[in-house]
Amino acid sequence: MAYKAKKHYQDTDVSSVYDRVRFRGPGGALVNWLDQRLLMSAVAGIRQGGRILDLPVGTGRMARRLTAEGYQVIGADVSEPMLRLAQQLAAETGENAPLLRGDAEELPFADKTFDGAVCFRLMPHLPAETREKILREMGRVGRRVIAVYQPHRASLWWLWNGLIMRRKMPLHFASPEELEREFERSGLRLVRSHAMLRWIFMQRAYVLEPISGDQGTAG
Ligand SMILES: C[S@@+](CC[C@H](N)C(=O)[O-])C[C@H]1O[C@@H](n2cnc3c(N)ncnc32)[C@H](O)[C@@H]1O
């Protein structure tokens, strides 16, 4: 299915500034730190040294952190330019993970290849139908699924960017009730969730597990 985030990051003008615009400077470094703190809370419970799919890997922020923590990581992304940057940055830091070009809607992995599959900063860009398709794929290839959503707008971030600055943001919000139904339709059950920073940011990581013997009910 076509949606903006699938094409957007294939543009080198976009990929080349991705890290600098979002994660550099004092504010950006704080956001990156909070994202990684969220990641580490969410992967707790996945066995040490386990196999994790980072989807989409982007420029490799999460893959590098997970590799440094001793997990065996594979990163996948649909954007060649983002993957090239991930490769360069991994070579610089020595935290190398295999990377491959692939579409999250149709993953080239066998069932239960991974102990966990993590998805940061993609779901809010997708319509519900595509989110469910990707969740089902993650639940097929992974024993545990970690997906970050923005379940409501009640945050200082939204007050500033959405209401005061009136920035146009192509974000899809899904309420906790909608998410509950979305997970169920995708064949997943909620284990727990973690807020990135309550009342300040909207992001929340959902830790999910496939409902035994079920890969989802929607077609
Ligand atoms: C906002 S970036 C997030 C990257 C990374 N997870 C992070 O947190 O920095 C979104 C990424 O999703 C990728 N993407 C969009 N649609 C995709 C799809 N269907 N399959 C795989 N990657 C996709 C884009 O190429 C881009 O690299």
Ligand as a Chemical Component Dictionary entry (heavy atoms), coordinates in Angstrom:
data_LIG
# 
_chem_comp.id                   LIG 
_chem_comp.type                 NON-POLYMER 
_chem_comp.pdbx_formal_charge   0 
_chem_comp.three_letter_code    LIG 
# 
loop_
_chem_comp_atom.comp_id 
_chem_comp_atom.atom_id 
_chem_comp_atom.alt_atom_id 
_chem_comp_atom.type_symbol 
_chem_comp_atom.charge 
_chem_comp_atom.model_Cartn_x 
_chem_comp_atom.model_Cartn_y 
_chem_comp_atom.model_Cartn_z 
_chem_comp_atom.pdbx_ordinal 
LIG C1  C1  C 0  10.856 8.094  10.997 1  
LIG S1  S1  S 1  11.932 6.854  10.343 2  
LIG C2  C2  C 0  12.217 5.840  11.778 3  
LIG C3  C3  C 0  13.534 5.103  11.731 4  
LIG C4  C4  C 0  13.976 4.439  13.040 5  
LIG N1  N1  N 0  13.056 3.400  13.480 6  
LIG C5  C5  C 0  14.154 5.457  14.136 7  
LIG O1  O1  O 0  13.451 5.391  15.155 8  
LIG O2  O2  O -1 15.016 6.333  13.984 9  
LIG C6  C6  C 0  10.766 5.905  9.400  10 
LIG C7  C7  C 0  11.444 4.823  8.558  11 
LIG O3  O3  O 0  10.436 3.919  8.083  12 
LIG C8  C8  C 0  10.846 3.416  6.837  13 
LIG N2  N2  N 0  9.680  2.781  6.205  14 
LIG C9  C9  C 0  8.518  3.367  5.831  15 
LIG N3  N3  N 0  7.667  2.445  5.342  16 
LIG C10 C10 C 0  8.321  1.249  5.410  17 
LIG C11 C11 C 0  7.971  -0.093 5.050  18 
LIG N4  N4  N 0  6.778  -0.389 4.522  19 
LIG N5  N5  N 0  8.867  -1.072 5.258  20 
LIG C12 C12 C 0  10.092 -0.802 5.788  21 
LIG N6  N6  N 0  10.481 0.437  6.135  22 
LIG C13 C13 C 0  9.607  1.454  5.955  23 
LIG C14 C14 C 0  11.389 4.656  6.150  24 
LIG O4  O4  O 0  12.197 4.333  5.043  25 
LIG C15 C15 C 0  12.164 5.313  7.307  26 
LIG O5  O5  O 0  13.498 4.888  7.337  27 
# 
loop_
_chem_comp_bond.comp_id 
_chem_comp_bond.atom_id_1 
_chem_comp_bond.atom_id_2 
_chem_comp_bond.value_order 
_chem_comp_bond.pdbx_ordinal 
LIG C1  S1  SING 1  
LIG S1  C2  SING 2  
LIG S1  C6  SING 3  
LIG C2  C3  SING 4  
LIG C3  C4  SING 5  
LIG C4  N1  SING 6  
LIG C4  C5  SING 7  
LIG C5  O1  DOUB 8  
LIG C5  O2  SING 9  
LIG C6  C7  SING 10 
LIG C7  O3  SING 11 
LIG C7  C15 SING 12 
LIG O3  C8  SING 13 
LIG C8  N2  SING 14 
LIG C8  C14 SING 15 
LIG N2  C9  SING 16 
LIG N2  C13 SING 17 
LIG C9  N3  DOUB 18 
LIG N3  C10 SING 19 
LIG C10 C11 SING 20 
LIG C10 C13 DOUB 21 
LIG C11 N4  SING 22 
LIG C11 N5  DOUB 23 
LIG N5  C12 SING 24 
LIG C12 N6  DOUB 25 
LIG N6  C13 SING 26 
LIG C14 O4  SING 27 
LIG C14 C15 SING 28 
LIG C15 O5  SING 29 
# 
